[in-house]
Amino acid sequence: MSGNDIKIKSKGHTSTIVWIVIGVILCIVAARILIWEHNYYSEKEGSARAASVSSITTDDEVDETDVTDQMKAEHVVAADRPRYLSIEKLGIVNARVLSVGTTSAGQLGTPLGIFDVGWYTESSKPGTGGAMLMDGHNGGPTKEGVFKHLPSLESGDIIKLERGDGKIFNYRVVENLTFSISDANTNMSMMFFSAEPGIEGLNLITCTGQWSQAQRTYLSRNFIRAVLTE
C-alpha cells in the first residue's frame, strides 16, 4: 500500500510541474501577442483600419445651432468631394457634409454641429467605385441630431448624395445593423468596404440605444450600409 501511495504522489507532483510549465509558456505567448498588438496599432493609429467608433456619440462640446438654408447654400467643397446628404424618409434635406479624420486616440471624428454629417477623408470619394464612410450625431443635450432616426431605415430606402460639382448619387440601403460599443469596434472593418463587392458603397454610423451618464455616451452603435443604384 505504501508503494502505491508513493506512485500517486509522484504522479501528482509531476503533473503539477507540467501544468506550471504550460502556464509559464502561455503567459509568455500572451505577453508577446499583447506587445505585438500594441506596436501594430501604434503604427496604424490614425489610419482607416485603426479608426474606432468610441467617440462619435458623446454630447460634450457639440453645437446645436440650427443650420439655415443660407448656411447650406454657402457650403462649398471641391468638385470631387461629397457636399450634401439627403434621406427623404427621415426628413433630412441637404445636410452639409464636412471632412473629418481621426482623433489622437485613433477614434473616428465627427462634425461639431449636430446637424452636419462627417465624411471620413481616408475613405472613398463619390463616383470612384469604393466605399465612403460617414457619421453623424444622434443629438445634443437638448436637440435631436441629423442621424437620430437612422436606425429606422430599411432595406431599399434611398440615401441621396450630392457631390461638389452638383452630380447626384443615389444609394440603396442593404444592411441595418446595431452593435454594442465593443462589438461595433470589432466589426468596424466592414465599414471600409461596400456591402456588395464591385458596387460603390456608402456606409453611415451613429449612436443609438441607452444613454450612459457614467460613460457620457450611448451604449450602442448603428451601422447602415448602402450601395449605389443604377
C-alpha positions in Angstrom: 0.0 0.0 0.0 2.9 2.4 0.8 4.3 1.8 -2.7 1.0 2.8 -4.3 1.0 5.9 -2.1 4.4 6.9 -3.4 3.4 6.4 -7.0 0.3 8.6 -6.7 2.1 11.4 -5.0 4.9 11.2 -7.6 2.4 11.4 -10.4 0.6 14.3 -8.8 3.9 16.2 -8.3 5.0 15.6 -11.9 1.5 16.7 -13.2 1.8 19.9 -11.1 5.2 20.7 -12.6 3.9 20.1 -16.1 0.9 22.5 -15.6 3.2 25.1 -14.1 5.5 24.9 -17.2 2.5 25.1 -19.5 1.2 28.1 -17.6 4.5 29.9 -17.9 4.6 29.2 -21.7 1.1 30.5 -22.2 1.9 33.7 -20.2 5.0 34.3 -22.4 3.0 33.8 -25.6 0.2 36.1 -24.4 2.7 38.8 -23.4 4.3 38.6 -26.9 0.9 38.9 -28.6 0.0 41.9 -26.5 3.3 43.6 -27.2 2.9 42.9 -30.9 -0.6 44.2 -30.9 0.4 47.3 -29.1 3.2 48.0 -31.5 1.0 47.3 -34.5 -1.8 49.6 -33.5 0.6 52.3 -32.5 2.0 52.2 -36.1 -1.5 52.1 -37.5 -3.0 54.8 -35.3 -4.9 57.3 -37.4 -5.2 55.0 -40.4 -8.5 53.8 -41.7 -8.3 50.4 -40.2 -7.4 51.8 -36.8 -10.4 54.1 -36.5 -12.8 53.2 -33.8 -16.3 54.5 -33.1 -16.0 55.2 -29.4 -16.0 58.9 -29.7 -18.9 59.6 -32.1 -21.8 59.7 -29.7 -20.9 61.9 -26.7 -22.9 65.1 -26.3 -19.9 67.0 -24.9 -18.8 70.1 -26.8 -21.3 69.9 -29.7 -23.0 72.7 -31.4 -26.8 72.7 -31.5 -27.1 75.8 -33.7 -29.7 75.4 -36.4 -28.3 75.3 -40.0 -30.2 77.8 -42.2 -30.8 77.5 -45.9 -28.3 80.3 -46.5 -25.7 78.5 -44.5 -26.3 75.4 -46.6 -26.1 77.4 -49.8 -22.8 78.8 -48.7 -21.3 75.4 -48.0 -18.8 74.7 -50.9 -16.4 71.8 -51.3 -14.1 70.5 -54.0 -15.8 69.1 -57.1 -14.9 65.5 -56.3 -16.0 65.6 -52.6 -19.4 65.0 -51.0 -21.3 68.2 -50.3 -24.8 67.3 -49.2 -26.6 64.2 -47.9 -30.4 63.8 -48.0 -32.6 61.0 -46.8 -36.2 61.8 -47.7 -37.7 59.1 -45.4 -36.1 60.8 -42.4 -36.7 64.3 -43.4 -33.0 65.0 -44.0 -32.6 67.6 -46.8 -29.2 68.7 -47.9 -27.4 68.1 -44.7 -23.9 69.6 -45.0 -21.1 67.0 -45.4 -17.9 68.1 -43.6 -14.5 66.4 -43.8 -13.4 64.5 -40.7 -10.3 62.5 -39.7 -9.4 60.6 -36.6 -8.6 61.8 -33.1 -5.2 61.4 -31.4 -6.6 58.2 -29.9 -7.5 56.8 -33.4 -11.2 57.4 -33.0 -13.4 58.4 -35.8 -14.0 62.2 -35.7 -17.4 63.9 -36.0 -18.5 67.4 -37.0 -19.0 69.9 -34.2 -22.6 70.6 -35.3 -25.2 68.0 -34.6 -27.0 68.7 -37.9 -23.9 68.1 -40.1 -22.6 64.8 -41.5 -18.9 63.8 -41.3 -17.1 62.2 -44.2 -14.0 60.3 -43.3 -11.3 61.6 -45.7 -9.4 58.3 -45.7 -12.5 56.6 -47.2 -13.5 56.8 -50.8 -15.0 59.7 -52.7 -18.3 59.6 -54.5 -18.1 58.2 -58.0 -14.8 56.4 -57.5 -16.2 52.9 -57.0 -15.0 52.4 -53.4 -16.9 52.8 -50.1 -17.5 56.0 -48.3 -17.7 56.2 -44.5 -19.8 58.9 -42.9 -21.0 59.6 -39.4 -23.3 62.0 -37.6 -24.7 62.8 -34.2 -27.7 61.2 -32.6 -28.3 64.5 -30.9 -27.1 67.1 -28.4 -28.1 68.0 -24.8 -31.5 69.5 -25.9 -32.0 68.7 -29.6 -32.1 65.7 -31.9 -29.2 65.3 -34.3 -29.1 64.6 -38.0 -29.0 60.8 -37.6 -31.4 60.5 -34.6 -33.7 58.2 -36.6 -31.1 56.5 -38.8 -31.9 53.1 -37.1 -35.4 53.2 -38.6 -34.1 52.8 -42.2 -35.0 49.6 -44.0 -33.6 47.7 -47.0 -34.5 49.5 -50.2 -34.6 53.0 -48.6 -32.7 55.6 -50.6 -29.9 57.9 -49.5 -29.0 60.8 -51.8 -25.6 62.3 -52.0 -24.6 65.5 -53.9 -21.0 66.0 -55.0 -19.2 69.3 -55.1 -19.8 69.6 -58.8 -23.5 69.1 -58.4 -23.7 65.5 -59.6 -26.3 63.4 -57.6 -25.7 59.8 -56.5 -28.4 57.5 -55.1 -27.6 54.7 -52.7 -30.0 51.9 -51.7 -29.9 50.6 -48.1 -29.0 46.9 -47.9 -28.0 46.4 -44.3 -29.1 47.9 -41.0 -27.0 46.6 -38.0 -26.9 47.6 -34.3 -23.9 46.7 -32.1 -22.7 47.4 -28.6 -19.7 49.7 -28.5 -17.2 46.9 -28.1 -18.8 44.8 -30.9 -19.0 47.9 -33.1 -15.3 48.4 -32.8 -14.7 44.7 -33.5 -16.9 45.0 -36.7 -15.6 48.4 -37.7 -13.5 46.9 -40.6 -16.7 46.1 -42.6 -17.4 49.8 -42.8 -14.5 50.5 -45.1 -15.9 48.2 -47.7 -19.0 48.1 -49.8 -21.8 45.7 -48.7 -21.8 44.3 -52.2 -18.3 43.8 -53.7 -17.9 45.5 -57.1 -20.6 48.1 -56.4 -19.8 51.5 -54.8 -20.9 51.8 -51.2 -22.0 54.4 -48.7 -21.8 53.4 -45.0 -23.2 55.5 -42.2 -22.6 55.3 -38.4 -24.4 56.9 -35.5 -25.2 56.2 -31.8 -28.3 54.5 -30.5 -29.6 52.6 -27.5 -29.5 53.6 -23.9 -27.6 56.6 -22.6 -24.9 56.0 -20.0 -24.4 59.0 -17.8 -21.3 57.5 -16.3 -19.7 57.0 -19.8 -21.3 60.1 -21.3 -22.3 58.2 -24.4 -25.0 55.9 -25.8 -24.2 52.2 -25.4 -24.9 51.0 -29.0 -23.9 52.0 -32.5 -26.0 51.8 -35.6 -24.3 50.8 -38.9 -26.1 51.5 -42.2 -24.7 50.0 -45.4 -26.0 51.1 -48.8 -24.9 50.6 -52.4 -25.0 52.8 -55.5 -28.1 52.3 -57.6 -28.1 52.3 -61.4 
